[in-house]
Amino acid sequence: MNDFFKKHKIEFGQGTPTVFDPNKLVNQDGTTPMYRDVDGKLWAMSGHTHAGRVAVFCGKSLDDIHEVYPIKTNFKTGNAEYAFSGIRYPEGIKPRGSIWPFGLYICPNTHRFFCWFHNETGWGGEGSAYDAYGPCDTPKFDTDFRHVGLMHSDDEGRTWDFDRWVMTGYEPSFTKNYNPNGDSMIGQQEDLVKFGCGDFSIYVEPDGDYIYLYYSKISIDISAKKVEEAWKNCDCCVARCLKRTDGTMGDFVKYYNGSFCEAGNLGRESVIVKDCWHPRVVYSEPLGLYIMSSKPIIAAVKNEIEGLDAQRKVAQFSVSKDMIHWSEQKIFYVDGVPFGNHYNAIISDDENSQPNILKSNEFSMLCNPNGNLVTRYKSKIVEI
């Protein structure tokens, strides 16, 4: 597999703006979740709840997808005293903060929409936010704690009910500096802190039994004084759940020590790709390979990438035959500058396939910075 990018390269066209636009108060912060329903409609969600709004989009493909309505949640976000219907994080901590929709699946029999969303303790807490150091307005060095939540909709994404928390780190979501509950639980005691499960995307097997969730695990030294010194690791892990078709949704099982065997909540996990921010996976039918796009965030933070601009925008690519073992990552350059952005996603342009299934070697890259415009680049894989 490590020979693939010695024989192939990705060529990128000119960027064009998409409908995922902050000028319309849709501030996409992460890769854009998409899924095609049983009737052939392509659906997407974009935005997050503490800056602008979350909206639902629909069309035949990226060429004509358009906003159809903003979402409404039948639960509150924000302060820990009322957020998420009081359903606590699996550690027992009161939930708080916002939702970032990152995964979308539509049941083929019931037409129920399922959305997995990213959540952080340091943003949008409305007076209850906290990070590794204690209560905060915004987190220092990104040192707040991640969980993945699940919600569902029975009216094509107009209104949503919160179900439960489905992914939690092995380590508790607080430190020796601050216990958000003020109870007898013991937080992480070392200066090197891990920040839960999040910054993810999903891969839905078109014919198989599983939905895979690829997520990032961040490790930061909270004794450091500068961000360049603080960030130590940001690695990719994976979990999976059964792909049900009866309007219910199963729990995730994490990949650990060679098999899927640990609970999604509070279970252990193994790293499958090092230095990998917000991984996103597609399958290429012509190549018979899975392709992962992500960002090398540690190398970017430490300014170790030649030609990288001050905003550290870069994409990296890797291939796999089994979704677990991945090749070395490859960065491509356009006019001497690394291609990409903070979030990078490969999307199929085919009107008859799921967005994560490539029917040809031509596709689109969707790239965006934090909470800003998503730009589309027509792209293709070619032999060198």
C-alpha positions as CSV (number, residue, x, y, z in Angstrom):
1,M,0.0,0.0,0.0
2,N,2.9,2.4,0.7
3,D,3.7,2.2,-3.0
4,F,0.3,3.6,-4.1
5,F,1.2,7.3,-4.0
6,K,4.6,6.6,-5.7
7,K,2.5,5.5,-8.7
8,H,-0.5,7.8,-8.4
9,K,-1.2,11.5,-7.6
10,I,-4.3,13.6,-7.0
11,E,-4.9,16.6,-9.2
12,F,-7.1,19.4,-7.9
13,G,-9.1,21.9,-9.9
14,Q,-9.9,25.5,-9.1
15,G,-11.9,26.1,-5.9
16,T,-15.6,27.2,-6.2
17,P,-17.8,28.2,-3.3
18,T,-20.6,25.9,-2.1
19,V,-23.9,26.5,-0.4
20,F,-22.4,25.8,3.0
21,D,-21.8,29.5,3.6
22,P,-21.3,31.6,6.7
23,N,-23.0,34.5,5.0
24,K,-26.2,32.5,5.4
25,L,-25.3,31.9,9.1
26,V,-24.2,28.3,8.3
27,N,-20.7,28.1,9.9
28,Q,-19.4,24.7,9.0
29,D,-16.8,23.6,11.6
30,G,-15.7,20.1,10.6
31,T,-16.4,17.9,7.5
32,T,-19.9,18.1,6.1
33,P,-22.1,15.0,6.8
34,M,-24.0,13.6,3.9
35,Y,-26.1,10.6,3.0
36,R,-28.3,9.5,0.1
37,D,-31.8,8.1,1.0
38,V,-33.5,5.1,-0.5
39,D,-35.3,7.4,-3.0
40,G,-32.0,8.7,-4.3
41,K,-32.0,12.2,-2.7
42,L,-28.7,13.4,-1.3
43,W,-29.1,15.0,2.1
44,A,-26.6,17.0,4.1
45,M,-26.3,19.0,7.4
46,S,-24.1,22.0,8.0
47,G,-23.4,24.4,10.9
48,H,-23.3,24.2,14.6
49,T,-25.5,25.5,17.4
50,H,-23.4,28.1,19.2
51,A,-22.4,30.2,16.1
52,G,-25.1,30.7,13.5
53,R,-27.4,27.8,12.9
54,V,-27.6,24.2,11.7
55,A,-29.4,23.7,8.4
56,V,-30.5,20.7,6.3
57,F,-29.7,20.6,2.6
58,C,-31.0,18.3,-0.2
59,G,-30.4,17.7,-3.9
60,K,-29.4,15.1,-6.5
61,S,-25.6,15.8,-6.0
62,L,-23.2,18.6,-5.1
63,D,-24.2,20.3,-8.3
64,D,-27.7,21.2,-7.2
65,I,-27.8,20.6,-3.4
66,H,-29.5,23.5,-1.6
67,E,-30.8,24.5,1.8
68,V,-34.4,23.3,2.6
69,Y,-34.8,24.4,6.2
70,P,-33.0,25.1,9.5
71,I,-33.2,22.4,12.2
72,K,-35.1,22.6,15.5
73,T,-34.1,20.5,18.5
74,N,-36.6,19.2,21.0
75,F,-33.9,19.6,23.6
76,K,-31.8,22.5,24.8
77,T,-28.1,23.0,24.4
78,G,-25.9,25.2,26.6
79,N,-25.8,25.3,30.4
80,A,-25.2,22.0,32.3
81,E,-28.4,22.6,34.4
82,Y,-30.7,22.0,31.4
83,A,-28.7,20.9,28.3
84,F,-29.4,17.6,26.6
85,S,-32.5,16.8,28.6
86,G,-30.3,16.2,31.6
87,I,-28.9,12.9,30.1
88,R,-25.4,12.9,31.6
89,Y,-22.2,12.0,29.9
90,P,-21.3,8.4,30.6
91,E,-18.8,9.4,33.3
92,G,-21.7,10.9,35.2
93,I,-20.8,14.5,34.5
94,K,-23.6,16.9,33.6
95,P,-23.6,17.6,29.9
96,R,-23.2,21.0,28.4
97,G,-22.3,22.9,25.3
98,S,-23.2,22.7,21.6
99,I,-23.7,20.2,18.8
100,W,-21.6,19.9,15.7
101,P,-23.3,17.4,13.3
102,F,-20.6,15.2,11.7
103,G,-22.4,11.9,10.8
104,L,-25.7,11.3,9.0
105,Y,-27.5,8.0,8.2
106,I,-31.1,7.5,6.9
107,C,-32.9,4.3,7.7
108,P,-34.1,2.8,4.3
109,N,-37.2,1.2,5.8
110,T,-38.5,3.9,8.3
111,H,-36.9,7.0,6.7
112,R,-35.7,8.0,10.2
113,F,-32.7,10.3,10.1
114,F,-29.9,9.6,12.5
115,C,-27.3,12.2,13.3
116,W,-24.1,11.7,15.3
117,F,-22.7,15.0,16.6
118,H,-19.5,16.2,18.2
119,N,-19.8,18.0,21.6
120,E,-17.2,19.9,23.7
121,T,-17.3,21.0,27.3
122,G,-15.5,24.3,26.6
123,W,-17.7,25.9,24.0
124,G,-21.3,27.1,24.2
125,G,-21.7,26.1,27.9
126,E,-23.5,29.4,28.7
127,G,-21.7,29.8,32.0
128,S,-20.9,26.2,32.7
129,A,-18.1,25.6,30.2
130,Y,-14.8,24.1,31.4
131,D,-11.5,22.8,30.1
132,A,-8.5,21.0,31.6
133,Y,-7.7,24.0,33.8
134,G,-11.2,24.8,35.1
135,P,-14.2,27.0,34.2
136,C,-13.7,29.0,31.0
137,D,-15.3,31.2,28.4
138,T,-13.3,29.5,25.6
139,P,-10.9,26.6,26.1
140,K,-7.1,27.2,26.3
141,F,-5.1,25.3,23.7
142,D,-8.2,23.4,22.8
143,T,-8.1,21.6,26.1
144,D,-11.7,20.8,26.5
145,F,-13.3,17.4,26.5
146,R,-15.1,15.6,23.6
147,H,-18.1,13.3,23.4
148,V,-20.2,12.0,20.6
149,G,-23.9,12.2,20.9
150,L,-26.8,10.7,18.8
151,M,-30.1,12.3,17.9
152,H,-32.8,11.3,15.4
153,S,-35.6,12.9,13.3
154,D,-38.8,11.5,11.9
155,D,-39.6,14.5,9.7
156,E,-36.6,14.6,7.3
157,G,-34.4,16.6,9.7
158,R,-36.7,19.4,10.6
159,T,-36.9,18.5,14.3
160,W,-34.6,16.3,16.4
161,D,-34.8,14.3,19.6
162,F,-31.7,13.6,21.6
163,D,-31.1,9.9,22.2
164,R,-27.9,9.3,24.2
165,W,-24.1,9.7,24.3
166,V,-22.5,7.0,22.2
167,M,-18.7,7.6,22.3
168,T,-16.6,8.6,25.3
169,G,-12.9,8.3,26.0
170,Y,-11.3,5.8,28.3
171,E,-10.0,8.6,30.4
172,P,-12.5,10.7,32.5
173,S,-13.4,14.1,31.1
174,F,-11.8,16.2,33.7
175,T,-8.4,16.7,35.5
176,K,-6.9,17.2,38.9
177,N,-7.4,20.9,38.4
178,Y,-11.2,20.9,38.3
179,N,-14.0,18.5,39.0
180,P,-17.2,19.8,37.3
181,N,-19.5,17.8,39.6
182,G,-17.6,18.5,42.7
183,D,-18.0,14.8,43.8
184,S,-15.8,11.9,44.6
185,M,-14.7,11.0,41.1
186,I,-11.0,11.1,40.3
187,G,-10.0,13.0,37.2
188,Q,-6.8,12.6,35.1
189,Q,-3.9,13.3,37.4
190,E,-0.9,13.7,35.0
191,D,0.0,16.9,33.0
192,L,-0.4,14.9,29.7
193,V,-4.1,14.9,29.3
194,K,-6.4,13.1,26.8
195,F,-9.5,14.8,25.6
196,G,-12.1,12.1,24.8
197,C,-13.5,11.0,21.4
198,G,-14.6,13.5,18.7
199,D,-13.6,15.4,15.6
200,F,-15.0,12.4,13.6
201,S,-16.8,11.2,10.5
202,I,-18.6,8.0,9.6
203,Y,-18.3,5.5,6.9
204,V,-21.5,3.5,6.1
205,E,-20.9,0.2,4.4
206,P,-23.1,0.1,1.3
207,D,-23.6,-3.7,1.4
208,G,-22.1,-4.7,4.7
209,D,-23.3,-4.8,8.3
210,Y,-21.6,-1.8,9.9
211,I,-21.3,1.9,10.3
212,Y,-17.7,2.9,11.1
213,L,-16.8,6.0,13.1
214,Y,-13.3,7.4,12.6
215,Y,-12.3,9.8,15.3
216,S,-9.4,11.8,16.7
217,K,-7.8,11.4,20.2
218,I,-5.9,14.5,21.3
219,S,-3.1,14.5,24.0
220,I,-2.0,17.9,25.3
221,D,0.6,18.8,28.0
222,I,-1.3,21.2,30.1
223,S,1.9,22.4,31.9
224,A,3.2,23.9,28.6
225,K,3.2,27.6,28.0
226,K,2.9,27.7,24.2
227,V,0.5,25.8,21.9
228,E,3.6,24.6,19.9
229,E,4.8,22.9,23.0
230,A,1.4,21.8,24.3
231,W,0.1,19.6,21.5
232,K,1.7,16.1,21.7
233,N,-0.6,13.7,19.9
234,C,-3.7,13.7,17.7
235,D,-4.3,10.2,16.4
236,C,-7.0,8.3,14.6
237,C,-9.0,5.6,16.2
238,V,-12.1,3.7,14.9
239,A,-15.3,2.1,16.3
240,R,-18.2,0.5,14.6
241,C,-21.9,-0.2,15.2
242,L,-24.4,-2.5,13.5
243,K,-26.2,-0.8,10.6
244,R,-29.9,-1.5,11.5
245,T,-32.9,-0.9,9.3
246,D,-35.7,-0.9,11.8
247,G,-35.5,2.7,13.0
248,T,-33.3,1.9,16.0
249,M,-29.5,2.4,16.3
250,G,-27.0,0.2,18.1
251,D,-24.0,1.0,20.2
252,F,-20.4,1.4,19.1
253,V,-17.6,-1.0,19.8
254,K,-14.1,0.4,19.7
255,Y,-11.1,-1.2,17.9
256,Y,-8.5,-2.2,20.5
257,N,-5.5,-4.5,20.4
258,G,-6.4,-6.2,17.1
259,S,-10.2,-6.5,17.2
260,F,-13.4,-4.6,17.8
261,C,-13.9,-5.5,21.5
262,E,-14.1,-2.5,23.7
263,A,-17.2,-0.4,24.6
264,G,-17.8,2.8,22.8
265,N,-18.3,4.5,26.2
266,L,-15.3,4.4,28.5
267,G,-13.7,1.6,26.6
268,R,-10.0,1.4,25.5
269,E,-8.9,2.2,22.0
270,S,-5.9,1.6,19.7
271,V,-4.4,4.1,17.4
272,I,-4.6,3.1,13.7
273,V,-3.2,6.3,12.2
274,K,-0.8,8.7,13.8
275,D,-1.1,12.5,13.5
276,C,-4.5,12.5,12.0
277,W,-7.1,15.3,12.6
278,H,-10.7,14.8,11.6
279,P,-10.3,11.6,9.5
280,R,-12.8,10.9,6.7
281,V,-13.0,7.7,4.7
282,V,-14.4,6.8,1.2
283,Y,-14.1,3.6,-0.9
284,S,-12.9,3.7,-4.5
285,E,-14.5,0.9,-6.6
286,P,-12.0,1.4,-9.5
287,L,-9.0,1.1,-7.2
288,G,-10.4,-1.4,-4.8
289,L,-9.0,0.7,-1.9
290,Y,-10.3,2.9,0.9
291,I,-9.0,6.4,0.9
292,M,-8.7,8.6,4.1
293,S,-8.4,12.3,4.0
294,S,-7.4,14.2,7.1
295,K,-5.0,16.9,8.4
296,P,-1.5,16.4,10.0
297,I,-2.2,18.6,12.9
298,I,0.9,18.0,15.0
299,A,3.2,18.5,12.1
300,A,1.2,21.6,11.2
301,V,1.3,23.1,14.8
302,K,5.0,22.5,14.9
303,N,5.5,24.0,11.5
304,E,7.3,20.9,10.1
305,I,5.6,21.0,6.7
306,E,7.5,22.7,3.9
307,G,5.6,25.5,2.2
308,L,2.8,25.6,4.8
309,D,1.2,29.0,5.4
310,A,0.7,30.7,8.7
311,Q,-2.9,29.3,9.0
312,R,-1.6,25.7,8.7
313,K,-4.0,24.6,6.0
314,V,-3.1,21.2,4.6
315,A,-4.7,17.9,3.6
316,Q,-3.1,14.5,3.8
317,F,-4.2,11.2,2.1
318,S,-3.8,7.5,3.0
319,V,-5.0,4.3,1.5
320,S,-6.1,0.9,3.0
321,K,-7.4,-2.5,1.9
322,D,-9.1,-3.3,5.2
323,M,-10.1,0.0,6.9
324,I,-7.6,-0.7,9.8
325,H,-4.1,-0.8,8.3
326,W,-3.3,2.4,6.4
327,S,-0.4,3.6,4.2
328,E,1.9,6.4,5.0
329,Q,0.1,9.8,4.5
330,K,0.8,11.8,1.4
331,I,0.6,15.6,1.0
332,F,0.1,17.1,-2.5
333,Y,1.4,20.6,-3.5
334,V,-0.2,23.1,-5.8
335,D,2.2,25.8,-7.0
336,G,4.5,25.0,-4.2
337,V,1.8,25.3,-1.5
338,P,0.3,22.2,0.3
339,F,-3.2,21.6,-0.9
340,G,-6.0,21.6,1.7
341,N,-7.5,23.3,4.7
342,H,-8.3,22.6,8.3
343,Y,-11.1,20.1,7.3
344,N,-10.8,18.0,4.1
345,A,-13.4,15.6,2.7
346,I,-13.6,13.5,-0.5
347,I,-17.1,13.4,-1.9
348,S,-18.5,11.3,-4.8
349,D,-19.9,13.4,-7.7
350,D,-22.0,10.5,-8.9
351,E,-25.8,11.0,-8.6
352,N,-26.5,7.4,-8.0
353,S,-24.0,6.5,-5.3
354,Q,-23.5,7.2,-1.7
355,P,-21.2,10.2,-1.1
356,N,-18.5,7.9,0.4
357,I,-18.5,5.5,-2.6
358,L,-16.4,6.5,-5.6
359,K,-17.6,5.1,-8.9
360,S,-14.7,6.6,-10.8
361,N,-11.3,8.3,-10.2
362,E,-12.9,11.7,-10.4
363,F,-14.6,13.3,-7.4
364,S,-14.8,16.5,-5.4
365,M,-12.8,17.7,-2.4
366,L,-14.7,19.8,0.1
367,C,-12.3,21.9,2.2
368,N,-13.0,24.5,4.9
369,P,-11.4,26.3,7.8
370,N,-13.0,26.6,11.3
371,G,-16.6,27.8,11.0
372,N,-16.3,29.2,7.5
373,L,-17.1,28.8,3.8
374,V,-16.8,25.2,2.4
375,T,-15.0,25.3,-1.0
376,R,-15.3,22.6,-3.7
377,Y,-12.4,21.4,-5.8
378,K,-13.1,19.0,-8.7
379,S,-10.3,16.5,-8.4
380,K,-9.0,13.2,-9.8
381,I,-6.6,10.4,-9.2
382,V,-4.1,9.8,-12.0
383,E,-1.2,7.5,-12.6
384,I,2.2,9.1,-12.6
